Amino acid sequence: MLHTIIGGLGWAGAGLVVLAVAGRFLRAEWLDVWYWCAVAGLVCVALYLLASWREAIRVFSHRRAKYGSMAAASTLAILAILISINYIAARQNRRWDLTAARQFTLSDQTTQILQALDSPMSILVFGRDDDFLRFRSRLVEYEDISDRVSVRYIDIDKEPLEANRYQIQSYGTVVFEYGDRVERVIADTEQELTNAMIRAVEGESRTVYFLEGHGERSVVSAERDGYNAVVSALEGDNFTVDTLVLAQLDDVPDDASVVVVAGPTIDLLPGEVDALKRYLDRGGKTLFLVDPPASSDAPALVNLEGLLAEWAIELASDVVVDAGEMGRVLGTDASVPVAASYPDHAITERFNYLTAFPLARSVAATPGGVDGRIAEAFVETGARSWAEADIDRLTTAGEVELDEAEGDRPGPIVIGLAVAAPAETEPADAETAADVATPAADALPPETRVAVIGDADFVANFALGIQGNSDLFLNTMNWLAQQENLVAIRAREPEDRRITLTAGQQQRIFWLSLLFLPGAVLGTGIYTWWQRRA
């Protein structure tokens, strides 16, 4: 009877161990069950060996048993090695993107946002089984970067109650759930998904006001020099865009995150400048995009220049000319200076794209600063550029050369400056300021930020799509709004690598692939057969 019980312990232990290993792969969520199952099995096997140690020694003392045990030990060692490798590979999951455009690698912006999450985020994909494939390859990267992200795929037809709970009407809807905020989007590209994630994380959008009344660029215009494309880009980064006519108001609205002065052609009124000064004194943020004068006798923007001078920034009356090779890469002429490398600044940190500035002017930092305000460069042109002082010669003749005796300045030429300084007064409405600010920014003391770029064309509709122009503008806006976590390189659209063939090329490929190559193989075979036959 005892011998039967001991034998049963051995078989039961072996069965429990096998069951634990198999169950670990079949039902991984029952991890605790399989763990204790394996422990129980090993205990049973140990008891069996302790009770039957004499018989075990007798069996293993035979030569055949020795060889068999050696083979079994080798097999177990190989299995242990394979299991260890599989365990390490599962814990150290790595993917390599070998595509030329890095199309399966998340952008810097997406990565920064995911790494900054301080609460769990649920991503729910609603669709049908056939729809999920195009989302999995992308969203698995979101999960890999942050352990706070969880992704669920919900079939609307099979789980209609869950779809109704989230008010889902269309297949392919993605829901981002972060705390008590829910953001829905019908999209599958990284940039659209990340934009929705930004809205879910930040909650309330930030308001950007574009100043009007001085010939500035129109934010609703779809014309070549309009700014409606900029509005779409800003909305993607969770900004709300509105216009501002300071001549009709006493002050800049309290909900303004950033005020943009884009390409004024006539000077600001003294009252408008005073309103901007008060806004900046209480921690406001302003971006000035100032084109060069149309001619040497164009009226100067005296009031605007005076305001910028208080922030250690000087506007030069010149046009930047670029004779470098980068313009050829973009297909532009010398009147479009190109920036390829950037000074060390938070706006352009890790920024490695070309940016082009059609008809730009230079800007200069006041030596030593003004009242502790120090302007720092974040955009400058190449060494083969210069600041052309003779604007009329450039606009009429179209041909210029560097002549330092005539006032030209050799490159590199600074065309972008930024200033950050503590605010002189507290915001007028602390509650409004707290609503607009993010938790990270709210913990910081009020800070005034000013940025100036000597060109308004670089983000016009015709130029916004040039390489890094859009990213540079959005990085500048997010830096001004103290949203440093959004200062990054955004996702790019996949490059179209299709080859377009002419009719003649298609015909040649047809004859080559279907007749010539098979014919060559057949001819070689016949020749070889004939040689052997002879």
Backbone torsions as a table, in degrees:
resi	resn	phi	psi	omega
1	MET	NA	-46.0	179.8
2	LEU	-64.7	-38.4	179.3
3	HIS	-62.4	-37.8	178.9
4	THR	-66.5	-40.2	179.7
5	ILE	-65.1	-42.5	-179.8
6	ILE	-63.8	-42.3	177.3
7	GLY	-63.2	-38.2	177.8
8	GLY	-64.4	-35.3	176.9
9	LEU	-60.4	-41.6	179.9
10	GLY	-63.2	-48.0	179.8
11	TRP	-65.7	-40.9	179.7
12	ALA	-63.7	-42.5	178.8
13	GLY	-61.8	-45.9	179.0
14	ALA	-61.9	-40.9	179.7
15	GLY	-64.3	-40.6	179.5
16	LEU	-65.3	-39.0	178.9
17	VAL	-65.0	-45.3	178.4
18	VAL	-61.9	-42.6	179.2
19	LEU	-62.1	-40.5	-179.6
20	ALA	-64.5	-42.6	-179.9
21	VAL	-65.9	-46.0	-179.7
22	ALA	-65.5	-42.8	-179.4
23	GLY	-64.4	-31.6	179.4
24	ARG	-60.5	-33.3	179.9
25	PHE	-88.3	-32.0	-176.4
26	LEU	-81.5	-41.2	-179.0
27	ARG	-132.4	77.7	-174.7
28	ALA	-63.7	-24.6	-177.3
29	GLU	-70.1	-17.1	177.5
30	TRP	-92.0	46.0	-172.4
31	LEU	-60.4	-43.2	-178.8
32	ASP	-64.1	-39.1	179.9
33	VAL	-61.2	-47.3	-177.5
34	TRP	-69.5	-29.7	178.2
35	TYR	-63.7	-51.4	-178.8
36	TRP	-69.9	-28.5	175.1
37	CYS	-63.7	-43.9	178.7
38	ALA	-65.3	-40.7	178.5
39	VAL	-61.6	-45.7	179.2
40	ALA	-61.8	-41.3	179.4
41	GLY	-63.3	-44.0	179.6
42	LEU	-65.3	-37.0	176.9
43	VAL	-63.2	-43.7	178.5
44	CYS	-61.9	-43.8	178.8
45	VAL	-63.4	-41.1	179.3
46	ALA	-63.3	-42.9	177.8
47	LEU	-62.8	-40.2	178.6
48	TYR	-61.7	-45.4	-179.0
49	LEU	-66.4	-37.6	178.4
50	LEU	-65.6	-39.1	-178.1
51	ALA	-77.2	-24.2	-174.6
52	SER	-119.6	32.8	-173.5
53	TRP	-67.8	-32.6	179.2
54	ARG	-65.4	-45.4	179.8
55	GLU	-65.7	-36.3	179.5
56	ALA	-64.4	-40.2	178.8
57	ILE	-65.4	-40.6	-179.3
58	ARG	-64.5	-41.2	-179.0
59	VAL	-67.3	-43.7	-175.7
60	PHE	-78.4	-7.2	178.5
61	SER	-79.5	-18.8	177.0
62	HIS	-70.1	149.8	-178.4
63	ARG	-62.1	-44.9	-179.3
64	ARG	-60.6	-38.3	179.2
65	ALA	-67.1	-36.8	178.7
66	LYS	-61.7	-47.4	178.7
67	TYR	-62.2	-41.4	179.3
68	GLY	-64.1	-40.3	179.5
69	SER	-67.0	-35.9	176.9
70	MET	-63.9	-42.5	178.0
71	ALA	-64.6	-41.1	179.0
72	ALA	-64.8	-40.7	178.9
73	ALA	-63.3	-40.3	178.3
74	SER	-63.8	-42.5	179.0
75	THR	-62.5	-43.7	179.2
76	LEU	-64.4	-37.4	179.0
77	ALA	-63.9	-42.9	178.6
78	ILE	-63.9	-42.7	177.9
79	LEU	-61.8	-40.7	179.3
80	ALA	-63.2	-40.2	178.7
81	ILE	-64.3	-45.4	180.0
82	LEU	-63.0	-41.2	179.0
83	ILE	-64.7	-40.1	179.3
84	SER	-64.2	-43.7	178.7
85	ILE	-62.2	-43.2	179.5
86	ASN	-63.9	-39.0	179.5
87	TYR	-65.2	-45.4	-179.8
88	ILE	-64.3	-42.5	180.0
89	ALA	-63.5	-36.9	179.6
90	ALA	-69.2	-35.9	-179.7
91	ARG	-79.0	-29.2	-178.8
92	GLN	-112.6	66.3	-176.8
93	ASN	-71.4	125.3	-179.9
94	ARG	-133.7	142.8	175.9
95	ARG	-127.9	144.2	178.9
96	TRP	-119.7	126.4	178.6
97	ASP	-98.0	108.9	-177.2
98	LEU	-101.1	7.5	178.9
99	THR	-74.1	148.3	-176.7
100	ALA	-62.2	-37.9	-177.2
101	ALA	-92.6	6.2	-178.7
102	ARG	52.8	44.4	-172.6
103	GLN	-75.3	-12.6	177.7
104	PHE	-106.8	15.9	177.1
105	THR	-111.4	131.2	-179.4
106	LEU	-66.6	147.3	-179.8
107	SER	-69.5	163.6	177.6
108	ASP	-58.9	-39.6	-177.8
109	GLN	-62.2	-48.4	179.8
110	THR	-60.5	-43.7	-179.1
111	THR	-62.1	-44.6	-179.5
112	GLN	-62.9	-41.3	-178.8
113	ILE	-66.6	-43.3	-179.7
114	LEU	-64.1	-42.0	-179.0
115	GLN	-69.7	-21.7	-178.4
116	ALA	-90.0	-2.8	-179.1
117	LEU	-62.0	131.4	178.2
118	ASP	-112.0	4.9	176.9
119	SER	-142.3	159.4	178.6
120	PRO	-63.3	142.8	175.8
121	MET	-123.8	130.3	176.2
122	SER	-104.6	131.1	175.4
123	ILE	-113.1	116.9	-177.5
124	LEU	-111.2	122.9	179.3
125	VAL	-105.9	117.5	-179.0
126	PHE	-104.4	128.1	179.4
127	GLY	179.7	-146.1	173.7
128	ARG	-119.7	166.6	-177.2
129	ASP	-54.3	-37.6	-179.2
130	ASP	-68.4	-23.2	-178.2
131	ASP	-80.4	-22.7	-168.7
132	PHE	-72.8	-26.1	-174.3
133	LEU	-58.3	-41.4	-176.5
134	ARG	-71.1	-16.6	177.8
135	PHE	-91.3	-32.7	-172.0
136	ARG	-60.3	-46.3	-175.8
137	SER	-62.1	-27.0	180.0
138	ARG	-88.8	-47.9	-173.4
139	LEU	-73.0	-21.7	175.9
140	VAL	-63.6	-28.5	176.4
141	GLU	-69.9	-35.7	176.1
142	TYR	-60.6	-42.7	180.0
143	GLU	-68.0	-36.5	-178.9
144	ASP	-64.8	-35.0	-175.6
145	ILE	-78.0	-37.3	-176.9
146	SER	-130.1	126.8	176.8
147	ASP	-78.2	-0.6	175.3
148	ARG	-87.2	-6.3	-177.4
149	VAL	-99.6	132.2	173.5
150	SER	-128.3	139.7	-176.7
151	VAL	-119.1	133.0	174.9
152	ARG	-124.6	142.6	177.6
153	TYR	-113.1	119.0	-172.4
154	ILE	-118.7	119.9	176.9
155	ASP	-79.4	116.2	-176.6
156	ILE	-59.9	-39.2	-176.6
157	ASP	-70.5	-29.9	-178.1
158	LYS	-91.9	-25.5	-179.3
159	GLU	-128.6	66.0	-177.0
160	PRO	-64.9	-30.0	179.9
161	LEU	-65.0	-39.6	178.5
162	GLU	-66.6	-37.9	177.5
163	ALA	-65.3	-40.5	178.4
164	ASN	-66.0	-35.0	-179.9
165	ARG	-60.5	-37.2	-179.4
166	TYR	-99.4	10.5	175.7
167	GLN	56.6	48.1	-178.5
168	ILE	-88.7	128.6	-179.5
169	GLN	-113.8	-20.9	-172.3
170	SER	-128.8	145.8	171.6
171	TYR	-65.4	147.1	179.0
172	GLY	83.1	15.3	177.7
173	THR	-84.1	133.9	178.1
174	VAL	-113.3	130.0	-179.3
175	VAL	-111.9	128.0	173.6
176	PHE	-105.2	120.3	-178.1
177	GLU	-115.7	115.4	-176.5
178	TYR	-135.1	108.7	-174.1
179	GLY	63.7	-126.6	178.3
180	ASP	-98.8	11.7	-179.1
181	ARG	-103.9	139.6	-179.7
182	VAL	-129.4	129.4	179.5
183	GLU	-127.5	129.4	-179.1
184	ARG	-111.5	145.2	177.7
185	VAL	-152.8	141.7	174.3
186	ILE	-104.5	94.5	-175.5
187	ALA	-166.0	161.5	175.4
188	ASP	-136.3	3.7	177.1
189	THR	-87.3	153.9	-176.9
190	GLU	-60.1	-45.2	-175.2
191	GLN	-63.9	-41.0	179.2
192	GLU	-67.2	-39.9	178.1
193	LEU	-65.7	-42.0	-179.4
194	THR	-67.9	-37.3	176.5
195	ASN	-60.5	-41.1	177.1
196	ALA	-65.7	-37.6	177.8
197	MET	-64.2	-39.1	177.3
198	ILE	-60.6	-44.2	-179.5
199	ARG	-63.9	-36.4	179.2
200	ALA	-69.2	-38.2	-178.1
201	VAL	-73.1	-44.3	-174.4
202	GLU	-82.6	-26.8	-177.2
203	GLY	77.5	-112.1	-178.0
204	GLU	-64.6	137.8	178.2
205	SER	-76.9	161.1	178.3
206	ARG	-98.0	142.6	-175.1
207	THR	-97.5	129.0	175.6
208	VAL	-112.8	128.4	177.2
209	TYR	-106.7	128.1	173.4
210	PHE	-98.5	121.6	-178.7
211	LEU	-67.7	140.5	177.8
212	GLU	-129.5	163.0	176.0
213	GLY	109.6	1.8	-177.7
214	HIS	-133.5	26.7	-179.1
215	GLY	79.6	20.2	-179.8
216	GLU	-68.1	168.3	178.3
217	ARG	-67.7	144.2	-178.4
218	SER	-87.2	130.7	-179.3
219	VAL	-80.9	-7.0	178.7
220	VAL	-107.6	-4.1	-176.0
221	SER	-80.6	133.4	174.5
222	ALA	-98.2	7.7	178.5
223	GLU	-70.5	174.5	-175.7
224	ARG	-54.2	-44.1	-177.1
225	ASP	-99.5	14.8	178.1
226	GLY	-78.6	176.1	-174.8
227	TYR	-122.8	18.3	-177.1
228	ASN	-68.7	-25.8	175.9
229	ALA	-68.8	-34.8	176.5
230	VAL	-63.2	-39.8	179.2
231	VAL	-59.5	-44.8	178.9
232	SER	-61.7	-41.7	179.2
233	ALA	-64.1	-40.9	178.9
234	LEU	-66.5	-40.7	179.0
235	GLU	-63.2	-33.3	176.1
236	GLY	-63.7	-29.1	177.8
237	ASP	-95.4	22.3	174.2
238	ASN	69.1	35.2	170.6
239	PHE	-103.3	146.5	168.8
240	THR	-106.3	129.5	-174.1
241	VAL	-103.2	134.2	175.9
242	ASP	-142.8	167.4	178.9
243	THR	-107.0	158.7	-175.2
244	LEU	-139.8	124.1	173.8
245	VAL	-111.7	96.8	-174.6
246	LEU	-66.1	-24.9	-180.0
247	ALA	-63.6	-20.9	-179.4
248	GLN	-99.1	-0.9	-177.4
249	LEU	-126.3	160.2	176.8
250	ASP	-86.1	-24.1	-174.2
251	ASP	-156.2	166.7	174.7
252	VAL	-73.0	134.8	-179.6
253	PRO	-55.5	146.1	-177.2
254	ASP	-67.7	-21.3	-178.1
255	ASP	-87.6	8.3	-178.3
256	ALA	-74.1	117.6	172.7
257	SER	-80.4	-42.1	178.8
258	VAL	-144.9	141.2	171.1
259	VAL	-110.7	130.7	-178.9
260	VAL	-113.1	127.9	173.8
261	VAL	-110.4	101.3	-168.6
262	ALA	-109.5	98.7	172.0
263	GLY	70.6	49.6	176.7
264	PRO	-67.5	138.8	177.8
265	THR	-104.2	-16.2	173.1
266	ILE	-126.4	160.1	-172.0
267	ASP	-72.5	155.2	174.5
268	LEU	-75.2	151.3	176.6
269	LEU	-75.0	152.7	179.1
270	PRO	-54.9	-39.6	178.8
271	GLY	-64.8	-35.8	178.0
272	GLU	-68.0	-40.4	177.3
273	VAL	-62.8	-41.1	178.3
274	ASP	-62.2	-39.7	178.7
275	ALA	-64.1	-41.3	177.5
276	LEU	-65.9	-37.3	177.3
277	LYS	-61.5	-45.4	179.4
278	ARG	-63.3	-39.3	179.0
279	TYR	-63.1	-44.8	179.8
280	LEU	-68.1	-36.9	-179.6
281	ASP	-62.2	-29.8	-178.8
282	ARG	-96.6	19.9	175.0
283	GLY	97.5	24.0	179.8
284	GLY	-74.9	166.5	179.4
285	LYS	-128.8	131.1	-175.4
286	THR	-139.4	138.4	174.6
287	LEU	-115.0	126.3	177.4
288	PHE	-110.6	121.6	173.8
289	LEU	-112.1	105.8	-169.6
290	VAL	-119.4	114.8	178.4
291	ASP	-73.1	159.7	174.4
292	PRO	-69.4	160.8	177.4
293	PRO	-61.2	145.8	179.0
294	ALA	-68.2	-27.0	178.8
295	SER	-156.7	171.6	-177.4
296	SER	-67.6	-24.4	-179.6
297	ASP	-101.2	14.2	177.0
298	ALA	-67.1	143.6	-178.8
299	PRO	-62.7	137.0	180.0
300	ALA	-76.4	152.7	177.1
301	LEU	-92.1	72.2	-170.0
302	VAL	-62.0	-47.9	-177.4
303	ASN	-65.5	-41.5	178.7
304	LEU	-65.2	-43.2	178.7
305	GLU	-62.5	-36.4	177.4
306	GLY	-64.5	-40.2	177.6
307	LEU	-63.2	-45.3	-179.5
308	LEU	-66.6	-33.2	179.4
309	ALA	-61.3	-31.8	177.5
310	GLU	-67.2	-17.5	178.9
311	TRP	-109.8	25.0	172.3
312	ALA	64.4	32.7	-179.9
313	ILE	-125.7	132.3	-179.8
314	GLU	-120.2	133.1	176.0
315	LEU	-92.1	131.1	178.8
316	ALA	-97.3	147.2	176.7
317	SER	-92.3	79.1	-179.1
318	ASP	-154.5	177.8	175.0
319	VAL	-129.6	132.9	-178.8
320	VAL	-82.8	128.6	178.7
321	VAL	-114.2	138.8	-176.8
322	ASP	-126.7	114.6	178.7
323	ALA	-100.7	14.1	-178.7
324	GLY	-75.5	176.6	-176.3
325	GLU	-82.4	-17.2	-174.8
326	MET	-65.2	-30.2	178.1
327	GLY	-61.4	-34.1	178.6
328	ARG	-66.8	-34.0	178.0
329	VAL	-61.2	-39.5	-178.9
330	LEU	-91.2	-5.6	-179.4
331	GLY	75.0	31.1	-179.3
332	THR	-113.5	162.3	179.1
333	ASP	-95.2	-172.4	-173.4
334	ALA	-68.9	-15.2	179.5
335	SER	-80.1	-1.3	179.1
336	VAL	-115.9	89.1	178.7
337	PRO	-64.4	144.7	-177.0
338	VAL	-120.1	134.4	174.8
339	ALA	-104.9	127.7	-179.5
340	ALA	-115.8	-27.4	175.2
341	SER	-129.1	155.6	-168.7
342	TYR	-132.5	145.3	175.4
343	PRO	-61.5	160.8	-179.0
344	ASP	-72.0	110.3	179.4
345	HIS	-156.7	154.2	-179.0
346	ALA	-60.5	-31.1	-178.8
347	ILE	-66.1	-38.6	-173.7
348	THR	-111.0	21.5	177.5
349	GLU	-64.5	127.7	-178.0
350	ARG	61.4	18.2	-179.8
351	PHE	-84.9	122.0	-173.9
352	ASN	-133.4	31.8	178.6
353	TYR	-109.8	153.1	173.5
354	LEU	-72.3	144.3	172.1
355	THR	-130.3	143.0	-176.5
356	ALA	-123.1	142.6	-173.9
357	PHE	-130.9	90.9	-179.3
358	PRO	-62.6	122.2	178.7
359	LEU	51.9	76.5	-178.2
360	ALA	-110.0	156.8	174.4
361	ARG	-111.2	160.5	177.7
362	SER	-88.2	155.0	174.4
363	VAL	-128.3	152.6	-176.2
364	ALA	-135.0	145.5	176.8
365	ALA	-87.9	134.7	177.4
366	THR	-64.4	123.8	-179.2
367	PRO	-56.3	129.3	179.5
368	GLY	81.0	-8.2	179.1
369	GLY	77.3	-177.1	-179.9
370	VAL	-133.6	117.0	178.6
371	ASP	53.1	40.5	179.0
372	GLY	82.4	-0.1	178.6
373	ARG	-91.6	117.5	-176.6
374	ILE	-113.9	121.8	177.9
375	ALA	-85.2	134.8	-179.2
376	GLU	-119.0	138.1	179.4
377	ALA	-76.5	141.2	172.5
378	PHE	-130.6	-7.1	174.0
379	VAL	-139.2	129.6	173.5
380	GLU	-146.9	152.7	-177.3
381	THR	-86.1	179.5	-176.1
382	GLY	-78.1	176.5	-176.0
383	ALA	-68.9	-23.7	-178.1
384	ARG	-91.8	13.6	176.1
385	SER	-99.2	166.1	173.9
386	TRP	-155.3	162.7	176.5
387	ALA	-94.2	112.5	-177.0
388	GLU	-86.2	119.0	-178.2
389	ALA	-79.4	-27.7	-177.4
390	ASP	-88.5	85.7	-176.9
391	ILE	-66.1	-40.3	-177.7
392	ASP	-62.0	-40.5	-179.5
393	ARG	-63.2	-39.3	179.9
394	LEU	-68.0	-44.0	-175.4
395	THR	-75.5	-27.3	-178.0
396	THR	-95.1	-53.9	-177.3
397	ALA	-82.0	-32.3	-180.0
398	GLY	76.6	4.8	179.5
399	GLU	-130.5	126.7	179.9
400	VAL	-140.8	164.6	173.8
401	GLU	-144.6	156.9	-178.4
402	LEU	-66.6	122.0	179.6
403	ASP	-139.2	93.3	-176.9
404	GLU	-64.5	-26.3	178.7
405	ALA	-65.5	-25.1	180.0
406	GLU	-94.2	7.7	177.0
407	GLY	101.7	1.3	177.4
408	ASP	-70.2	148.2	178.7
409	ARG	-118.2	126.9	-179.1
410	PRO	-71.6	156.5	-178.3
411	GLY	-79.3	176.0	0.0
412	PRO	-66.5	148.3	-177.4
413	ILE	-114.2	128.9	179.0
414	VAL	-79.8	128.2	175.8
415	ILE	-124.3	4.5	177.3
416	GLY	-142.5	125.4	179.2
417	LEU	-129.4	150.0	178.4
418	ALA	-138.9	145.3	-179.5
419	VAL	-132.5	137.4	173.0
420	ALA	-131.7	133.1	-178.5
421	ALA	-153.0	151.6	178.0
422	PRO	-59.9	142.2	178.3
423	ALA	-67.5	145.1	-178.2
424	GLU	-82.6	-27.5	179.2
425	THR	-132.5	157.5	176.9
426	GLU	-72.7	151.2	175.3
427	PRO	-55.3	143.2	-177.0
428	ALA	-61.6	-37.2	-177.2
429	ASP	-122.8	97.8	-175.4
430	ALA	-62.7	-36.7	-179.3
431	GLU	-66.0	-43.0	178.8
432	THR	-62.3	-43.4	-179.8
433	ALA	-62.5	-38.4	179.6
434	ALA	-67.4	-35.3	178.6
435	ASP	-65.4	-38.6	-176.5
436	VAL	-75.2	-37.8	-174.5
437	ALA	-73.7	153.7	173.5
438	THR	-82.2	166.3	178.7
439	PRO	-57.7	-39.0	-179.0
440	ALA	-66.5	-43.6	-178.5
441	ALA	-72.4	-30.7	-176.4
442	ASP	-67.0	-25.7	-179.4
443	ALA	-78.5	-11.8	-178.2
444	LEU	-93.5	152.8	174.7
445	PRO	-67.7	152.8	-179.7
446	PRO	-56.7	135.1	-178.1
447	GLU	-134.7	134.9	176.1
448	THR	-90.5	137.4	177.7
449	ARG	-133.6	135.4	179.9
450	VAL	-132.6	135.6	174.9
451	ALA	-131.4	142.2	179.7
452	VAL	-132.2	131.3	173.4
453	ILE	-125.8	132.6	-175.1
454	GLY	-80.4	39.1	179.5
455	ASP	-165.1	133.3	175.0
456	ALA	-103.6	-12.1	-178.0
457	ASP	-75.2	-23.8	-169.6
458	PHE	-67.0	-16.0	174.5
459	VAL	-118.3	16.1	171.9
460	ALA	-69.1	165.4	-175.0
461	ASN	-54.0	-37.2	-175.6
462	PHE	-76.8	-17.4	-174.2
463	ALA	-117.7	-10.8	-174.7
464	LEU	-61.2	-31.1	-177.3
465	GLY	-81.8	-1.7	179.5
466	ILE	-69.9	117.8	173.3
467	GLN	32.9	-108.4	-173.1
468	GLY	-100.2	13.8	-177.5
469	ASN	-57.7	-47.3	-178.5
470	SER	-63.5	-44.3	179.9
471	ASP	-62.7	-41.5	179.7
472	LEU	-62.3	-43.8	179.5
473	PHE	-63.8	-47.7	-178.3
474	LEU	-66.8	-36.9	175.5
475	ASN	-61.9	-41.2	178.2
476	THR	-62.7	-43.5	-180.0
477	MET	-64.8	-41.9	180.0
478	ASN	-70.2	-34.4	174.9
479	TRP	-65.0	-43.8	178.0
480	LEU	-59.0	-40.3	-178.6
481	ALA	-81.1	7.7	-179.0
482	GLN	58.6	39.6	175.8
483	GLN	-112.4	65.3	-175.2
484	GLU	-63.0	-25.5	179.4
485	ASN	-67.9	-15.0	178.4
486	LEU	-100.6	1.0	176.3
487	VAL	-82.3	100.7	-173.9
488	ALA	-165.7	176.8	175.0
489	ILE	-86.6	128.4	-177.8
490	ARG	-89.1	167.2	-178.2
491	ALA	-65.3	145.9	178.1
492	ARG	-104.2	150.7	173.7
493	GLU	-69.7	140.3	179.1
494	PRO	-57.1	137.7	-179.0
495	GLU	-71.1	134.9	177.8
496	ASP	-79.7	110.5	-176.0
497	ARG	-108.2	21.5	177.2
498	ARG	-71.5	146.4	178.4
499	ILE	-104.5	126.3	177.8
500	THR	-96.8	120.4	-176.8
501	LEU	-106.1	144.2	173.0
502	THR	-76.3	168.7	179.4
503	ALA	-61.3	-39.4	179.3
504	GLY	-64.7	-41.0	179.0
505	GLN	-66.1	-39.7	177.7
506	GLN	-62.3	-40.5	-179.4
507	GLN	-66.1	-41.9	179.3
508	ARG	-64.1	-40.8	178.1
509	ILE	-64.2	-38.3	178.8
510	PHE	-60.1	-51.8	-177.9
511	TRP	-66.1	-35.1	-178.2
512	LEU	-68.8	-44.8	-174.2
513	SER	-81.5	-33.5	-174.5
514	LEU	-98.0	-20.5	-177.8
515	LEU	-120.8	-52.3	-172.6
516	PHE	-66.3	-52.9	-177.3
517	LEU	-64.5	-48.8	175.3
518	PRO	-60.9	-37.9	178.5
519	GLY	-63.9	-37.8	178.8
520	ALA	-65.0	-41.4	178.3
521	VAL	-64.2	-45.0	179.7
522	LEU	-63.0	-43.2	179.6
523	GLY	-63.0	-40.3	178.4
524	THR	-63.7	-39.7	178.9
525	GLY	-65.2	-43.3	179.3
526	ILE	-64.3	-41.8	-179.8
527	TYR	-62.7	-43.3	179.5
528	THR	-63.9	-42.9	178.7
529	TRP	-61.9	-41.4	-178.3
530	TRP	-66.9	-39.0	179.4
531	GLN	-65.2	-41.6	179.6
532	ARG	-69.2	-34.0	-179.7
533	ARG	-68.2	-36.7	180.0
534	ALA	-72.7	NA	NA
